[in-house]
Amino acid sequence: MSILDPTIKGAYLRHHRISGKFSDQSTCEDVENGYQCQPEISHYWGQYSPYFSIPSEISADVPTGCEVTFVQLLSRHGARDPTVFKTISYDNTIRQIHKNVRSFAGKYAFLQDYVYNLGADQLTTFGEQEMVNSGIKFYNRYQSLSEQHSPFFRSSGQTRVVESAQNFTQGYHQAWLADPNTAAPDVFPYPITVISESDGSNNTLSHGLCTDFEDGTDSSIGNDAQAKWVAIFAPPITARLNENLPGANLSVAQTIYMMDLCPFNTVASDIGAISPFCSLFSALEWHQYDYYQSLGKYYGFGNGNPLGPTQGVGFTNELIARMTGKPVTDHTSVNHTLDGSNTTFPLGEGHVLYADFSHDK
């Protein structure tokens, strides 16, 4: 629980040293629309899809006669490496294939020389740039407020989330520098309030405080829902993989791992180059995979879980406090030590732009 000076963090400094390389970012990725490479599959990778703007027939323009007076952003971190558990499982799957398969043909040929070298838990370079782009887009979209006010930035405490916030502020400041009409003060590097994710911490940007939600009778229904769908859609894919990779003997769980390796290898590329893993599966199968990921989130953390909505009550009360300029008064996951200070939870006149950074859960 602290105010963080962004200049002390590695990703922020690393981006300063390599900022020039991002000028060659893939043409599939832009500030306004996000990732557009092969959208027929890349927009169906569940929470592993790179950010993309969702098409809609409803205009995003401010209605005539209206103006934006307050903005609250709640953002996930940028694209990352797999978690530690998953990266071990993926590595073991590739080792199993290399050990048992003697012949690699057609679109599977790349696997013969594929070396698993993904990291664990941290932002990728591509993910850092996503957050820079997000900061630029935020400034430009709310320019009438950005020109007059500096945002308040807050982040949950895991490294990849904090670094996402830092890269966002860099993009925001780039847009500020490019705006000849700005009257907002130059306060770069922006301070970021960081809320601890340690066990027992009151943190509205991270679940974990409610033991009934984490370990109670409903804590497994997300996994249960996914298991039912996997049993329907995955076996034919597993059979095809094992037919084309004779000797691999992949399980249904490893079939999902093979699909996961498509988005993870894609965002491991600095420019988001589509991984050859992606072509091992059809567009229909990616739609099925997307539904699989949605089941996990809806029943694990969303409205499909009886305690899912309760995890957001504290943040909702903070949002109301920011909109009304009145302190939070509740007994939820709100950290009242931080929210009781105008430094770490500013309210009132002049505070109209807020940006919080968290996880997909």
ZIFEN-V372023 format. One record per backbone hydrogen bond with DSSP energy under -0.5 kcal/mol. CO is the residue of the C=O (numbers start at 1). NH is the residue of the N-H. Records with the same first field share a line. If there is no record, write none. Layout:
BEGIN
CO=NH ; NH
END
This chain:
BEGIN
2=4 ; 194
4=6 ; 192
5=8
6=9
9=13
10=14
11=15
12=16
13=17
14=18
15=19
16=19
18=21 ; 22
19=22
20=23
21=24
22=25
26=29
28=36
30=34
33=53
34=30
36=39
38=41 ; 42
39=43
41=44
42=45
45=48
46=49
51=35
57=59
63=66
71=354
73=356
75=358
79=124
82=121
83=87
84=88
85=89
86=90
87=91
88=92
89=93
90=94
91=95
92=96
93=97
94=98
95=99
96=100
97=101
105=108
106=109
108=111
109=112
110=113 ; 114
114=116
115=117
122=81
124=128
125=129
126=130
127=131
128=132
129=133
130=134
131=135
132=136
133=137
134=138
135=139
136=140
137=141
138=142
140=143
142=145 ; 146
143=147
145=148 ; 149
147=183 ; 184
151=153
152=355
153=193
154=357
155=195
158=161 ; 162
159=163
160=164
161=165
162=166
163=167
164=168
165=169
166=170
167=171
168=172
169=173
170=174
171=175
172=176
173=177
174=178
175=179
176=179
178=180
179=182
185=187
190=6
191=153
192=4 ; 194
193=155
194=2 ; 196
195=157
198=201
201=203
203=206
209=211
210=214
211=215
212=216
216=219
218=221
220=224
221=225
222=226
223=227
224=228
225=229
226=230
227=231
229=232 ; 233
230=234 ; 235
233=237
234=237 ; 238
235=239
236=240
237=241
238=242
239=243
240=244
241=245
245=248
246=102
251=255
252=256
253=257
254=258
255=259
256=260
257=261
259=262 ; 263
260=264
261=265
262=266
263=267
264=268
265=269
266=269
267=126
269=272
275=278
276=279
277=280
278=281
282=286
283=287
284=288
285=289
286=290
287=291
288=292
289=293
290=294
291=295
292=296
293=297
294=298
295=299
296=300
297=301 ; 302
298=302 ; 304 ; 305
302=305
305=308 ; 309
307=311
308=311
309=312
310=313
312=316
313=317
314=318
315=319
316=320
317=321
318=322
319=323
320=324
321=325 ; 326
334=336
335=339
336=340
338=341
341=345
348=351
350=352
352=71
353=152
354=73
355=154
356=75
357=156
358=77
END
